[in-house]
């Protein structure tokens, strides 16, 4: 039986995460208990929420303990099974985290003939479902409305914008740098994209959203959210999905334009995809349909090897990824 390699949380970061917060370990592959399957992980998803799980601050889920395997979704292949529901060779989606092998009872079959396996960690996985439910259930876009999405070239933001276009909305993205903005407009079909690194977000929002903003899908928080509040319309909606600009901060950003929530009767709601877990099948069917019809385009950033996962996460938190950030494990 091969040796398992895994990355555990070695220490909690103070401010920005670094490679010293992680430790690579080796151990024996676990012996299966009744009902379990042994999975060889092929792909690991890297996501901004992982920075929050490295902290012991109160959150919607338990923090990773020191010495525990870092959390994360994986797609892999069943190599041994003691479950009647799974056979050797099945491809599965799991929550086994940053390791090459894992034993679990919690897994879902995926179809490699329907889409590449890595897509089940992105456009057909948690990011795609986050975009689907966050926009549909909280944003509630109507044809002709203006939808703005930050981190627009990322795994969630890129899907949000394309779904908003399908819904008949004017879509404006916010991304970092000319290359990402060009991709968002030319490849993803957004009506406009603002380069926040240019330092003219307020002015550019006025130009790109002459009728104001009806839905803002927020993936970054901080000063970007604060600026958007100035441009929100009466009875507009803000989907708070991520706060990536604040995850490494030692002090939280203080909103200055919160008065706009009262004046414009803005509905502002947090978005956690687990709240819709009973409807994941609905989202998968819709997203796969759009993908098959060519209405959803998708891009991946890939690092090779488990040992490079920490650098991949750090790059993601700095906005250096282009599309969905993944680690290819095999």
Helices and strands as residue ranges (DSSP letters): E 3-9, G 19-21, E 22-28, E 37-45, H 49-53, E 74-81, E 91-94, E 101-104, E 107-109, G 117-121, H 126-133, I 134-139, E 146-150, H 155-166, E 170-175, H 178-186, E 192-195, G 196-198, H 201-208, E 213-218, H 222-229, E 232-240, H 259-263, E 267-270, G 273-279, H 280-292, E 300-304, G 306-308, H 309-317, E 324-328
